[in-house]
Amino acid sequence: MTIHVRLFASLRERTGIDHLQVSEAFEPATVAGLKAHLCVINPMFAEALKDVGRLRAAVNHDMAEDDTIVPPAAEVAFFPPVTGG
Amino acid sequence: MVKTGQLRRSLVKVQEDDFDVSQCLQELREGIPQIGAVAAFVGTVRDLNEGSSIHTMTLEHYPGMTEKSLENIVAVANGRFEILSAMIIHRVGPLKPEDQIVLAACTSPHRQQAFLACEFIMDYLKTEAPFWKKEQTPDGGRWVSARDSDDSAKARWES
C-alpha cells in the first residue's frame, strides 16, 4: 500500500527531499488528501508549498488534479508549473 | 478534409547531448516519399531573461514521465492533424546562452498541417511536459516561472 512520493524543481530544493514513502492511510485517497497528509507529517513540505504557489501533481506519470484518485502503491509527484521548451 | 491518424514515425528523445537539426530532419523524412513539407521549431537559450544576464540554464526533468508525456503529445497531434512523421528532442542538464534546447518537427503532404502540428506540439509541451528551468544569474540561481501566455497559447487549441 506504500505510496511513493517524488518532489521536483523548487519544491525539491526548498524541502531538501526528492523522494519519500507514505505507508499510512490518508482520507480522501486523492491527490488533495495526500497533499494534506504530507503537510501534517512534514512541516518542511507545508512551508515550501507557501512559496511554490500553484502546485501541480502527477499520478503514475500522468498529470493529475486535486480530485484524482491515488491507487495503492502509486507513484505521486508534486512540482511547480512546468517551464520546458 | 484533413486525414488524421497517418503517422508513420514518431521520434521522441530526452538527452544531454546537442543535436544536429539537418541530421534529425533527414531521420524524420527518410523512406516516406509522401512527405511534401517539413516544419521545424528550435528553442534556444537567451542571454537575458527578465532583466538579468544568464550564465547557465539547467534543465531538470522527471525521467519516465517525460518520455511518456512527449509521446502522448505526438499521439494527440496525430489525432488532430495530417502528419506523416513527428519528432521531439529536448535537452536536459546545464546549457549556455545560444545553446539549442528543443527541436519539434513535423512532416506532412502539405505545409499547413505541418506548421499547425508543430505549433500545437510546442504549446502542449510548454504546459504539460515535466521540465523545469533554473537560471544562474549574477545574483544567484532562480527557477523560471511559468508564463500565463503559455497557458493561453495552449487554450486556443481547446476552443
gemmi code that builds the backbone of each chain (N, CA, C; Angstrom):
import gemmi

chains = {
    "A": [
        ("MET", (0.814, -1.216, 0.000), (0.000, 0.000, 0.000), (0.853, 1.274, 0.000)),
        ("THR", (2.180, 1.092, 0.108), (3.042, 2.271, 0.221), (2.923, 3.172, -1.007)),
        ("ILE", (2.769, 4.475, -0.769), (2.746, 5.448, -1.861), (4.141, 6.065, -1.980)),
        ("HIS", (4.656, 6.094, -3.198), (5.978, 6.681, -3.439), (5.781, 8.122, -3.896)),
        ("VAL", (6.339, 9.048, -3.129), (6.166, 10.471, -3.434), (7.480, 11.034, -3.952)),
        ("ARG", (7.408, 11.774, -5.038), (8.603, 12.431, -5.582), (8.356, 13.933, -5.703)),
        ("LEU", (9.390, 14.702, -5.401), (9.289, 16.158, -5.498), (10.321, 16.654, -6.515)),
        ("PHE", (9.954, 17.715, -7.242), (10.847, 18.221, -8.280), (11.046, 19.731, -8.196)),
        ("ALA", (12.115, 20.173, -8.820), (12.432, 21.596, -9.045), (12.462, 22.379, -7.720)),
        ("SER", (11.794, 23.535, -7.662), (11.899, 24.387, -6.472), (11.335, 23.692, -5.232)),
        ("LEU", (10.360, 22.814, -5.423), (9.775, 22.108, -4.281), (10.798, 21.123, -3.681)),
        ("ARG", (11.539, 20.459, -4.530), (12.603, 19.556, -4.083), (13.700, 20.347, -3.358)),
        ("GLU", (14.070, 21.488, -3.939), (15.128, 22.300, -3.325), (14.709, 22.860, -1.967)),
        ("ARG", (13.489, 23.399, -1.900), (13.012, 24.023, -0.660), (12.906, 23.025, 0.489)),
        ("THR", (12.499, 21.785, 0.173), (12.308, 20.788, 1.228), (13.564, 19.959, 1.471)),
        ("GLY", (14.464, 19.947, 0.493), (15.624, 19.059, 0.588), (15.241, 17.589, 0.443)),
        ("ILE", (14.055, 17.342, -0.089), (13.560, 15.963, -0.236), (13.282, 15.698, -1.717)),
        ("ASP", (13.831, 14.621, -2.251), (13.442, 14.290, -3.628), (12.538, 13.058, -3.682)),
        ("HIS", (12.525, 12.304, -2.583), (11.747, 11.073, -2.592), (11.344, 10.718, -1.170)),
        ("LEU", (10.098, 10.345, -0.936), (9.706, 9.810, 0.364), (8.580, 8.810, 0.183)),
        ("GLN", (8.368, 7.982, 1.212), (7.340, 6.958, 1.134), (6.290, 7.215, 2.194)),
        ("VAL", (5.037, 7.025, 1.817), (3.920, 7.195, 2.747), (3.254, 5.839, 2.897)),
        ("SER", (3.337, 5.270, 4.095), (2.731, 3.945, 4.293), (1.415, 4.021, 5.070)),
        ("GLU", (1.128, 5.197, 5.689), (-0.133, 5.339, 6.416), (-1.270, 5.614, 5.414)),
        ("ALA", (-2.479, 5.251, 5.836), (-3.656, 5.573, 5.021), (-3.975, 7.058, 5.171)),
        ("PHE", (-4.557, 7.648, 4.139), (-4.998, 9.048, 4.225), (-6.356, 9.162, 3.543)),
        ("GLU", (-7.146, 10.118, 4.025), (-8.516, 10.311, 3.539), (-8.720, 11.760, 3.124)),
        ("PRO", (-9.387, 12.000, 1.975), (-9.744, 11.007, 0.968), (-8.494, 10.497, 0.237)),
        ("ALA", (-8.620, 9.371, -0.441), (-7.468, 8.772, -1.134), (-7.272, 9.446, -2.492)),
        ("THR", (-7.063, 10.754, -2.431), (-6.882, 11.548, -3.663), (-5.595, 12.350, -3.554)),
        ("VAL", (-5.270, 13.064, -4.630), (-4.105, 13.953, -4.630), (-4.236, 14.992, -3.510)),
        ("ALA", (-5.428, 15.578, -3.374), (-5.633, 16.586, -2.315), (-5.458, 15.968, -0.929)),
        ("GLY", (-5.965, 14.737, -0.750), (-5.834, 14.044, 0.530), (-4.380, 13.763, 0.870)),
        ("LEU", (-3.614, 13.348, -0.137), (-2.192, 13.060, 0.078), (-1.425, 14.347, 0.402)),
        ("LYS", (-1.771, 15.416, -0.320), (-1.106, 16.703, -0.092), (-1.332, 17.162, 1.359)),
        ("ALA", (-2.582, 17.069, 1.819), (-2.906, 17.473, 3.192), (-2.162, 16.597, 4.202)),
        ("HIS", (-2.088, 15.303, 3.919), (-1.379, 14.371, 4.790), (0.118, 14.725, 4.863)),
        ("LEU", (0.709, 15.035, 3.712), (2.137, 15.394, 3.689), (2.401, 16.661, 4.497)),
        ("CYS", (1.465, 17.608, 4.441), (1.626, 18.847, 5.210), (1.635, 18.563, 6.712)),
        ("VAL", (0.846, 17.556, 7.131), (0.784, 17.203, 8.556), (2.057, 16.476, 9.000)),
        ("ILE", (2.496, 15.502, 8.199), (3.648, 14.689, 8.641), (4.979, 15.371, 8.366)),
        ("ASN", (4.978, 16.374, 7.491), (6.250, 17.005, 7.147), (6.111, 18.526, 7.068)),
        ("PRO", (6.447, 19.239, 8.156), (6.304, 20.700, 8.179), (7.091, 21.403, 7.071)),
        ("MET", (8.212, 20.808, 6.645), (9.009, 21.385, 5.554), (8.186, 21.463, 4.272)),
        ("PHE", (7.400, 20.414, 4.038), (6.550, 20.363, 2.847), (5.502, 21.472, 2.915)),
        ("ALA", (4.843, 21.592, 4.073), (3.816, 22.628, 4.256), (4.411, 24.015, 4.035)),
        ("GLU", (5.611, 24.242, 4.575), (6.284, 25.537, 4.444), (6.615, 25.832, 2.978)),
        ("ALA", (7.147, 24.822, 2.284), (7.554, 25.005, 0.883), (6.359, 25.310, -0.008)),
        ("LEU", (5.204, 24.715, 0.299), (4.015, 24.940, -0.530), (3.611, 26.406, -0.560)),
        ("LYS", (3.861, 27.117, 0.551), (3.505, 28.538, 0.614), (4.272, 29.345, -0.429)),
        ("ASP", (5.522, 28.945, -0.699), (6.359, 29.695, -1.641), (6.172, 29.259, -3.085)),
        ("VAL", (5.773, 28.012, -3.262), (5.699, 27.486, -4.626), (4.492, 28.051, -5.364)),
        ("GLY", (3.457, 28.434, -4.632), (2.247, 28.945, -5.284), (1.474, 27.807, -5.915)),
        ("ARG", (1.130, 27.994, -7.189), (0.364, 26.960, -7.878), (1.165, 25.653, -7.932)),
        ("LEU", (0.552, 24.587, -7.442), (1.244, 23.302, -7.400), (0.600, 22.367, -8.409)),
        ("ARG", (1.436, 21.565, -9.068), (0.877, 20.553, -9.958), (1.282, 19.182, -9.453)),
        ("ALA", (0.561, 18.152, -9.928), (0.826, 16.798, -9.469), (0.684, 15.822, -10.620)),
        ("ALA", (1.347, 14.667, -10.468), (1.190, 13.576, -11.438), (1.000, 12.291, -10.654)),
        ("VAL", (0.086, 11.440, -11.125), (-0.122, 10.127, -10.521), (0.272, 9.080, -11.562)),
        ("ASN", (1.232, 8.242, -11.198), (1.743, 7.218, -12.124), (2.088, 7.801, -13.499)),
        ("HIS", (2.797, 8.945, -13.473), (3.331, 9.587, -14.680), (2.282, 10.253, -15.562)),
        ("ASP", (1.053, 10.436, -15.058), (0.051, 11.220, -15.793), (-0.291, 12.455, -14.974)),
        ("MET", (-0.441, 13.603, -15.641), (-0.835, 14.828, -14.943), (-2.148, 14.574, -14.205)),
        ("ALA", (-2.248, 15.115, -12.989), (-3.404, 14.837, -12.139), (-3.978, 16.133, -11.587)),
        ("GLU", (-5.210, 16.042, -11.103), (-5.874, 17.169, -10.444), (-6.056, 16.818, -8.970)),
        ("ASP", (-6.553, 17.772, -8.180), (-6.753, 17.541, -6.748), (-7.650, 16.335, -6.461)),
        ("ASP", (-8.644, 16.119, -7.328), (-9.599, 15.034, -7.060), (-9.204, 13.708, -7.717)),
        ("THR", (-8.018, 13.640, -8.336), (-7.561, 12.383, -8.931), (-7.310, 11.346, -7.828)),
        ("ILE", (-7.822, 10.130, -8.037), (-7.642, 9.037, -7.072), (-6.176, 8.595, -7.057)),
        ("VAL", (-5.667, 8.335, -5.858), (-4.312, 7.785, -5.699), (-4.454, 6.286, -5.416)),
        ("PRO", (-4.183, 5.422, -6.402), (-4.353, 3.989, -6.171), (-3.235, 3.421, -5.302)),
        ("PRO", (-3.441, 2.225, -4.719), (-2.408, 1.618, -3.883), (-1.089, 1.491, -4.655)),
        ("ALA", (0.012, 1.730, -3.945), (1.368, 1.603, -4.500), (1.665, 2.589, -5.638)),
        ("ALA", (0.889, 3.663, -5.724), (1.101, 4.646, -6.801), (2.389, 5.444, -6.597)),
        ("GLU", (2.904, 5.980, -7.695), (3.965, 6.988, -7.613), (3.301, 8.336, -7.854)),
        ("VAL", (3.409, 9.220, -6.880), (2.790, 10.541, -6.983), (3.884, 11.596, -6.922)),
        ("ALA", (3.880, 12.486, -7.893), (4.882, 13.554, -7.913), (4.205, 14.900, -7.710)),
        ("PHE", (4.879, 15.785, -6.976), (4.425, 17.170, -6.805), (5.518, 18.093, -7.345)),
        ("PHE", (5.091, 19.153, -8.033), (6.070, 20.063, -8.630), (5.403, 21.382, -8.998)),
        ("PRO", (6.195, 22.438, -9.199), (5.630, 23.706, -9.667), (5.244, 23.582, -11.145)),
        ("PRO", (4.486, 24.565, -11.680), (4.150, 24.527, -13.110), (5.405, 24.333, -13.965)),
        ("VAL", (5.259, 23.581, -15.048), (6.419, 23.199, -15.862), (6.895, 24.378, -16.718)),
        ("THR", (8.188, 24.380, -17.052), (8.777, 25.505, -17.794), (9.766, 25.044, -18.872)),
        ("GLY", (9.435, 23.925, -19.528), (10.343, 23.441, -20.576), (10.168, 24.190, -21.883)),
        ("GLY", (10.813, 23.676, -22.909), (10.668, 24.218, -24.251), (11.606, 25.357, -24.550)),
    ],
    "B": [
        ("MET", (-10.788, 18.339, -46.419), (-10.904, 17.360, -45.332), (-9.507, 16.870, -44.917)),
        ("VAL", (-9.215, 17.002, -43.635), (-7.907, 16.585, -43.128), (-7.947, 15.111, -42.761)),
        ("LYS", (-6.976, 14.370, -43.286), (-6.899, 12.944, -42.937), (-5.947, 12.762, -41.758)),
        ("THR", (-6.520, 12.517, -40.599), (-5.676, 12.365, -39.409), (-5.285, 10.889, -39.237)),
        ("GLY", (-4.451, 10.629, -38.244), (-4.058, 9.248, -37.949), (-3.132, 8.633, -38.984)),
        ("GLN", (-2.351, 9.469, -39.685), (-1.478, 8.973, -40.760), (-0.022, 8.762, -40.305)),
        ("LEU", (0.246, 8.952, -39.025), (1.633, 8.971, -38.547), (2.369, 7.657, -38.829)),
        ("ARG", (3.524, 7.758, -39.485), (4.333, 6.578, -39.793), (5.523, 6.437, -38.839)),
        ("ARG", (5.955, 7.564, -38.285), (7.168, 7.526, -37.454), (7.080, 8.590, -36.371)),
        ("SER", (7.382, 8.177, -35.143), (7.390, 9.108, -34.019), (8.730, 8.960, -33.312)),
        ("LEU", (9.463, 10.059, -33.202), (10.792, 10.017, -32.586), (10.825, 10.993, -31.420)),
        ("VAL", (10.962, 10.463, -30.210), (10.992, 11.291, -29.001), (12.286, 10.992, -28.253)),
        ("LYS", (13.045, 12.033, -27.961), (14.319, 11.828, -27.248), (14.516, 12.894, -26.182)),
        ("VAL", (14.981, 12.470, -25.016), (15.382, 13.382, -23.952), (16.855, 13.109, -23.720)),
        ("GLN", (17.691, 14.104, -23.899), (19.133, 13.843, -23.888), (19.929, 15.054, -23.427)),
        ("GLU", (21.150, 14.779, -22.927), (22.034, 15.882, -22.541), (22.749, 16.455, -23.765)),
        ("ASP", (23.021, 15.585, -24.721), (23.819, 15.994, -25.879), (23.086, 16.964, -26.796)),
        ("ASP", (23.862, 17.755, -27.521), (23.322, 18.632, -28.551), (22.820, 17.782, -29.724)),
        ("PHE", (22.069, 18.422, -30.626), (21.569, 17.697, -31.796), (21.834, 18.499, -33.062)),
        ("ASP", (21.940, 17.781, -34.175), (22.160, 18.392, -35.479), (20.817, 18.387, -36.209)),
        ("VAL", (20.253, 19.585, -36.421), (18.902, 19.689, -36.977), (18.824, 19.006, -38.350)),
        ("SER", (19.843, 19.213, -39.164), (19.828, 18.650, -40.512), (19.754, 17.114, -40.473)),
        ("GLN", (20.574, 16.520, -39.595), (20.547, 15.049, -39.451), (19.197, 14.576, -38.917)),
        ("CYS", (18.652, 15.334, -37.953), (17.361, 14.964, -37.363), (16.270, 14.968, -38.420)),
        ("LEU", (16.249, 16.000, -39.269), (15.196, 16.099, -40.280), (15.346, 14.997, -41.325)),
        ("GLN", (16.601, 14.617, -41.597), (16.842, 13.506, -42.513), (16.225, 12.219, -41.961)),
        ("GLU", (16.452, 11.992, -40.660), (15.913, 10.801, -39.990), (14.378, 10.817, -40.004)),
        ("LEU", (13.829, 12.012, -39.875), (12.377, 12.177, -39.825), (11.725, 11.870, -41.179)),
        ("ARG", (12.428, 12.212, -42.285), (11.848, 12.119, -43.631), (12.124, 10.801, -44.323)),
        ("GLU", (13.210, 10.158, -43.928), (13.753, 9.012, -44.665), (12.697, 7.936, -44.976)),
        ("GLY", (12.583, 7.580, -46.249), (11.713, 6.473, -46.654), (10.235, 6.781, -46.619)),
        ("ILE", (9.851, 8.056, -46.552), (8.426, 8.421, -46.575), (8.212, 9.394, -47.747)),
        ("PRO", (8.064, 8.869, -48.971), (8.010, 9.753, -50.150), (6.730, 10.586, -50.251)),
        ("GLN", (5.745, 10.308, -49.413), (4.505, 11.121, -49.426), (4.715, 12.497, -48.803)),
        ("ILE", (5.861, 12.678, -48.129), (6.138, 13.957, -47.465), (6.390, 15.053, -48.497)),
        ("GLY", (5.676, 16.176, -48.324), (5.906, 17.338, -49.178), (6.262, 18.582, -48.379)),
        ("ALA", (6.229, 18.467, -47.060), (6.501, 19.630, -46.208), (7.114, 19.191, -44.884)),
        ("VAL", (8.114, 19.931, -44.445), (8.732, 19.693, -43.135), (8.729, 21.017, -42.386)),
        ("ALA", (8.099, 21.051, -41.218), (8.133, 22.259, -40.385), (8.904, 21.921, -39.119)),
        ("ALA", (9.833, 22.813, -38.743), (10.650, 22.546, -37.551), (10.766, 23.805, -36.707)),
        ("PHE", (10.725, 23.628, -35.400), (10.943, 24.723, -34.455), (12.132, 24.358, -33.572)),
        ("VAL", (13.029, 25.330, -33.364), (14.146, 25.127, -32.444), (14.091, 26.202, -31.367)),
        ("GLY", (14.048, 25.796, -30.098), (14.119, 26.734, -28.978), (15.560, 26.804, -28.501)),
        ("THR", (16.028, 28.037, -28.190), (17.422, 28.223, -27.780), (17.504, 29.041, -26.488)),
        ("VAL", (18.666, 28.999, -25.850), (18.858, 29.730, -24.583), (19.202, 31.195, -24.885)),
        ("ARG", (18.419, 32.113, -24.294), (18.706, 33.557, -24.419), (19.771, 33.965, -23.404)),
        ("ASP", (20.484, 35.061, -23.704), (21.499, 35.530, -22.744), (20.894, 36.454, -21.700)),
        ("LEU", (19.599, 36.837, -21.888), (18.966, 37.783, -20.983), (17.538, 37.321, -20.741)),
        ("ASN", (17.119, 37.269, -19.479), (15.733, 36.922, -19.185), (15.250, 37.761, -18.010)),
        ("GLU", (14.147, 38.448, -18.189), (13.558, 39.300, -17.162), (14.604, 40.221, -16.532)),
        ("GLY", (15.416, 40.840, -17.380), (16.351, 41.862, -16.935), (17.682, 41.381, -16.380)),
        ("SER", (17.879, 40.057, -16.298), (19.150, 39.550, -15.768), (19.910, 38.785, -16.841)),
        ("SER", (21.249, 38.928, -16.802), (22.024, 38.144, -17.756), (22.136, 36.708, -17.238)),
        ("ILE", (22.118, 35.779, -18.164), (22.080, 34.358, -17.818), (23.451, 33.738, -18.097)),
        ("HIS", (24.064, 33.152, -17.074), (25.336, 32.439, -17.267), (25.086, 31.026, -17.751)),
        ("THR", (24.160, 30.354, -17.029), (23.866, 28.953, -17.307), (22.383, 28.733, -17.087)),
        ("MET", (21.830, 27.819, -17.834), (20.457, 27.398, -17.569), (20.466, 25.879, -17.427)),
        ("THR", (19.919, 25.398, -16.297), (19.917, 23.954, -16.083), (18.494, 23.426, -16.207)),
        ("LEU", (18.338, 22.416, -17.033), (17.031, 21.801, -17.266), (16.909, 20.538, -16.435)),
        ("GLU", (15.896, 20.535, -15.545), (15.579, 19.333, -14.771), (14.354, 18.683, -15.407)),
        ("HIS", (14.238, 17.359, -15.302), (13.028, 16.711, -15.805), (12.669, 15.530, -14.919)),
        ("TYR", (11.582, 14.871, -15.262), (11.046, 13.756, -14.475), (11.207, 12.496, -15.320)),
        ("PRO", (12.349, 11.797, -15.177), (12.608, 10.630, -16.028), (11.456, 9.633, -15.920)),
        ("GLY", (11.067, 9.098, -17.038), (9.940, 8.163, -17.055), (8.666, 8.872, -17.471)),
        ("MET", (8.314, 9.926, -16.736), (7.113, 10.673, -17.128), (7.380, 11.533, -18.360)),
        ("THR", (8.582, 12.070, -18.459), (8.877, 12.991, -19.564), (8.636, 12.341, -20.920)),
        ("GLU", (9.209, 11.156, -21.100), (9.092, 10.463, -22.384), (7.629, 10.126, -22.667)),
        ("LYS", (6.934, 9.653, -21.632), (5.526, 9.287, -21.787), (4.696, 10.515, -22.188)),
        ("SER", (4.985, 11.638, -21.553), (4.271, 12.876, -21.827), (4.494, 13.338, -23.278)),
        ("LEU", (5.754, 13.290, -23.732), (6.063, 13.734, -25.096), (5.439, 12.802, -26.134)),
        ("GLU", (5.477, 11.491, -25.862), (4.868, 10.533, -26.794), (3.357, 10.757, -26.867)),
        ("ASN", (2.773, 11.080, -25.737), (1.336, 11.353, -25.705), (0.986, 12.612, -26.511)),
        ("ILE", (1.826, 13.636, -26.422), (1.583, 14.872, -27.181), (1.619, 14.583, -28.688)),
        ("VAL", (2.589, 13.755, -29.111), (2.667, 13.384, -30.533), (1.410, 12.602, -30.939)),
        ("ALA", (0.954, 11.714, -30.059), (-0.243, 10.912, -30.372), (-1.472, 11.808, -30.521)),
        ("VAL", (-1.605, 12.802, -29.654), (-2.749, 13.719, -29.751), (-2.656, 14.539, -31.045)),
        ("ALA", (-1.446, 14.984, -31.386), (-1.241, 15.742, -32.633), (-1.624, 14.884, -33.841)),
        ("ASN", (-1.299, 13.612, -33.793), (-1.637, 12.692, -34.887), (-3.149, 12.539, -35.042)),
        ("GLY", (-3.863, 12.671, -33.944), (-5.315, 12.580, -33.989), (-5.991, 13.854, -34.494)),
        ("ARG", (-5.211, 14.942, -34.593), (-5.805, 16.228, -34.992), (-5.320, 16.741, -36.341)),
        ("PHE", (-4.117, 16.323, -36.728), (-3.507, 16.886, -37.937), (-3.055, 15.774, -38.874)),
        ("GLU", (-2.904, 16.135, -40.151), (-2.422, 15.151, -41.124), (-0.899, 15.213, -41.155)),
        ("ILE", (-0.295, 14.454, -40.240), (1.168, 14.433, -40.191), (1.662, 13.024, -40.476)),
        ("LEU", (2.801, 12.939, -41.156), (3.350, 11.638, -41.556), (4.460, 11.183, -40.619)),
        ("SER", (5.169, 12.143, -40.038), (6.156, 11.800, -39.013), (6.343, 13.009, -38.099)),
        ("ALA", (6.781, 12.729, -36.879), (6.949, 13.808, -35.897), (8.123, 13.486, -34.989)),
        ("MET", (8.780, 14.542, -34.536), (9.967, 14.373, -33.699), (10.003, 15.442, -32.621)),
        ("ILE", (10.329, 15.014, -31.401), (10.616, 15.978, -30.333), (11.937, 15.558, -29.697)),
        ("ILE", (12.897, 16.477, -29.683), (14.138, 16.248, -28.940), (14.232, 17.358, -27.895)),
        ("HIS", (14.394, 16.991, -26.637), (14.522, 18.001, -25.588), (15.786, 17.709, -24.799)),
        ("ARG", (16.605, 18.733, -24.633), (17.841, 18.548, -23.863), (17.592, 18.788, -22.381)),
        ("VAL", (18.415, 18.143, -21.543), (18.387, 18.345, -20.095), (19.819, 18.576, -19.623)),
        ("GLY", (19.958, 19.059, -18.371), (21.280, 19.335, -17.821), (21.667, 20.778, -18.059)),
        ("PRO", (22.946, 21.119, -17.797), (23.374, 22.522, -17.909), (23.538, 22.975, -19.362)),
        ("LEU", (23.000, 24.160, -19.685), (23.111, 24.733, -21.025), (23.594, 26.179, -20.910)),
        ("LYS", (24.154, 26.689, -22.007), (24.684, 28.060, -22.050), (23.891, 28.876, -23.068)),
        ("PRO", (23.927, 30.228, -22.942), (23.284, 31.048, -23.970), (23.734, 30.635, -25.375)),
        ("GLU", (22.794, 30.664, -26.287), (22.943, 30.258, -27.695), (22.790, 28.755, -27.899)),
        ("ASP", (22.815, 27.958, -26.817), (22.642, 26.507, -26.981), (21.221, 26.188, -27.441)),
        ("GLN", (21.100, 25.107, -28.158), (19.778, 24.601, -28.537), (19.166, 23.877, -27.333)),
        ("ILE", (17.860, 24.088, -27.099), (17.156, 23.405, -26.010), (16.258, 22.309, -26.559)),
        ("VAL", (15.462, 22.667, -27.559), (14.413, 21.753, -28.012), (14.243, 21.821, -29.526)),
        ("LEU", (13.918, 20.672, -30.107), (13.523, 20.605, -31.509), (12.159, 19.938, -31.586)),
        ("ALA", (11.216, 20.586, -32.248), (9.941, 19.945, -32.573), (9.809, 20.019, -34.086)),
        ("ALA", (9.567, 18.885, -34.729), (9.467, 18.875, -36.190), (8.365, 17.932, -36.625)),
        ("CYS", (7.633, 18.345, -37.664), (6.540, 17.531, -38.196), (6.621, 17.526, -39.714)),
        ("THR", (6.211, 16.421, -40.324), (6.129, 16.344, -41.778), (4.695, 16.053, -42.185)),
        ("SER", (4.374, 16.469, -43.414), (3.018, 16.330, -43.923), (3.077, 16.380, -45.449)),
        ("PRO", (2.003, 15.949, -46.139), (1.999, 16.122, -47.601), (2.058, 17.605, -47.978)),
        ("HIS", (1.408, 18.481, -47.162), (1.349, 19.909, -47.478), (1.698, 20.745, -46.249)),
        ("ARG", (2.113, 22.006, -46.483), (2.727, 22.771, -45.404), (1.807, 23.110, -44.233)),
        ("GLN", (0.536, 23.398, -44.507), (-0.305, 23.950, -43.444), (-0.406, 23.011, -42.252)),
        ("GLN", (-0.622, 21.729, -42.514), (-0.779, 20.778, -41.423), (0.538, 20.594, -40.656)),
        ("ALA", (1.656, 20.689, -41.366), (2.965, 20.562, -40.709), (3.205, 21.756, -39.775)),
        ("PHE", (2.899, 22.966, -40.259), (3.041, 24.166, -39.418), (2.161, 24.070, -38.170)),
        ("LEU", (0.887, 23.737, -38.396), (-0.068, 23.688, -37.280), (0.349, 22.650, -36.242)),
        ("ALA", (0.720, 21.471, -36.699), (1.077, 20.389, -35.776), (2.305, 20.762, -34.954)),
        ("CYS", (3.247, 21.428, -35.598), (4.485, 21.821, -34.918), (4.168, 22.827, -33.794)),
        ("GLU", (3.307, 23.774, -34.097), (2.929, 24.778, -33.107), (2.120, 24.140, -31.973)),
        ("PHE", (1.233, 23.242, -32.329), (0.427, 22.511, -31.342), (1.345, 21.749, -30.372)),
        ("ILE", (2.308, 21.048, -30.922), (3.230, 20.264, -30.089), (3.983, 21.165, -29.118)),
        ("MET", (4.465, 22.310, -29.598), (5.204, 23.208, -28.697), (4.293, 23.805, -27.621)),
        ("ASP", (3.071, 24.170, -27.980), (2.156, 24.746, -26.983), (1.821, 23.727, -25.894)),
        ("TYR", (1.664, 22.476, -26.263), (1.369, 21.442, -25.263), (2.608, 21.098, -24.445)),
        ("LEU", (3.746, 21.024, -25.119), (4.993, 20.718, -24.404), (5.246, 21.752, -23.298)),
        ("LYS", (5.013, 23.023, -23.634), (5.278, 24.122, -22.686), (4.458, 24.018, -21.406)),
        ("THR", (3.268, 23.422, -21.477), (2.390, 23.396, -20.310), (2.192, 22.006, -19.711)),
        ("GLU", (2.595, 20.945, -20.446), (2.301, 19.582, -19.994), (3.527, 18.707, -19.729)),
        ("ALA", (4.636, 18.981, -20.379), (5.795, 18.087, -20.240), (6.615, 18.498, -19.010)),
        ("PRO", (6.982, 17.514, -18.167), (7.629, 17.840, -16.885), (9.114, 18.218, -17.007)),
        ("PHE", (9.331, 19.470, -17.439), (10.675, 20.062, -17.463), (10.631, 21.338, -16.622)),
        ("TRP", (11.745, 21.641, -15.971), (11.849, 22.891, -15.203), (13.210, 23.517, -15.472)),
        ("LYS", (13.191, 24.852, -15.660), (14.437, 25.567, -15.950), (14.905, 26.326, -14.717)),
        ("LYS", (16.190, 26.218, -14.431), (16.788, 27.052, -13.390), (17.912, 27.872, -14.007)),
        ("GLU", (17.843, 29.189, -13.820), (18.843, 30.082, -14.407), (19.878, 30.484, -13.364)),
        ("GLN", (21.133, 30.544, -13.789), (22.179, 31.129, -12.953), (22.441, 32.545, -13.453)),
        ("THR", (22.174, 33.539, -12.588), (22.382, 34.950, -12.944), (23.474, 35.501, -12.031)),
        ("PRO", (23.951, 36.739, -12.271), (24.961, 37.315, -11.369), (24.473, 37.394, -9.917)),
        ("ASP", (23.148, 37.401, -9.701), (22.600, 37.462, -8.334), (22.318, 36.086, -7.744)),
        ("GLY", (22.696, 35.034, -8.432), (22.466, 33.692, -7.928), (21.493, 32.914, -8.799)),
        ("GLY", (21.060, 31.753, -8.277), (20.183, 30.889, -9.064), (18.720, 31.233, -8.855)),
        ("ARG", (17.914, 31.041, -9.875), (16.458, 31.231, -9.723), (15.718, 30.303, -10.685)),
        ("TRP", (14.594, 29.774, -10.179), (13.744, 28.918, -11.017), (12.899, 29.810, -11.911)),
        ("VAL", (12.806, 29.452, -13.168), (11.986, 30.205, -14.119), (10.511, 29.965, -13.792)),
        ("SER", (9.721, 31.054, -13.770), (8.286, 30.922, -13.502), (7.534, 30.592, -14.783)),
        ("ALA", (6.450, 29.840, -14.622), (5.590, 29.559, -15.775), (4.917, 30.852, -16.209)),
        ("ARG", (4.663, 30.989, -17.503), (4.031, 32.200, -18.048), (2.558, 31.943, -18.329)),
        ("ASP", (1.734, 32.940, -18.005), (0.311, 32.837, -18.329), (0.101, 32.740, -19.839)),
        ("SER", (1.000, 33.398, -20.595), (0.847, 33.381, -22.057), (0.996, 31.972, -22.617)),
        ("ASP", (1.740, 31.099, -21.903), (1.854, 29.704, -22.352), (0.530, 28.969, -22.152)),
        ("ASP", (-0.151, 29.288, -21.047), (-1.462, 28.662, -20.803), (-2.474, 29.097, -21.861)),
        ("SER", (-2.434, 30.405, -22.214), (-3.414, 30.866, -23.202), (-3.077, 30.330, -24.592)),
        ("ALA", (-1.766, 30.129, -24.873), (-1.378, 29.556, -26.164), (-1.937, 28.138, -26.302)),
        ("LYS", (-1.936, 27.394, -25.203), (-2.486, 26.042, -25.239), (-4.012, 26.083, -25.322)),
        ("ALA", (-4.619, 27.040, -24.601), (-6.085, 27.105, -24.519), (-6.734, 27.331, -25.886)),
        ("ARG", (-6.026, 28.026, -26.795), (-6.661, 28.317, -28.093), (-6.887, 27.054, -28.908)),
        ("TRP", (-6.166, 25.961, -28.598), (-6.394, 24.688, -29.309), (-7.605, 23.952, -28.753)),
        ("GLU", (-8.077, 24.394, -27.602), (-9.163, 23.671, -26.936), (-10.523, 24.278, -27.236)),
        ("SER", (-10.532, 25.464, -27.846), (-11.825, 26.119, -28.105), (-12.477, 25.530, -29.353)),
    ],
}
model = gemmi.Model(1)
for chain_id, residues in chains.items():
    chain = gemmi.Chain(chain_id)
    for i, (resn, *xyz) in enumerate(residues, 1):
        res = gemmi.Residue()
        res.name, res.seqid = resn, gemmi.SeqId(i, " ")
        for name, pos in zip(("N", "CA", "C"), xyz):
            atom = gemmi.Atom()
            atom.name, atom.element = name, gemmi.Element(name[0])
            atom.pos, atom.b_iso = gemmi.Position(*pos), 0.0
            res.add_atom(atom)
        chain.add_residue(res)
    model.add_chain(chain)
structure = gemmi.Structure()
structure.add_model(model)
structure.setup_entities()
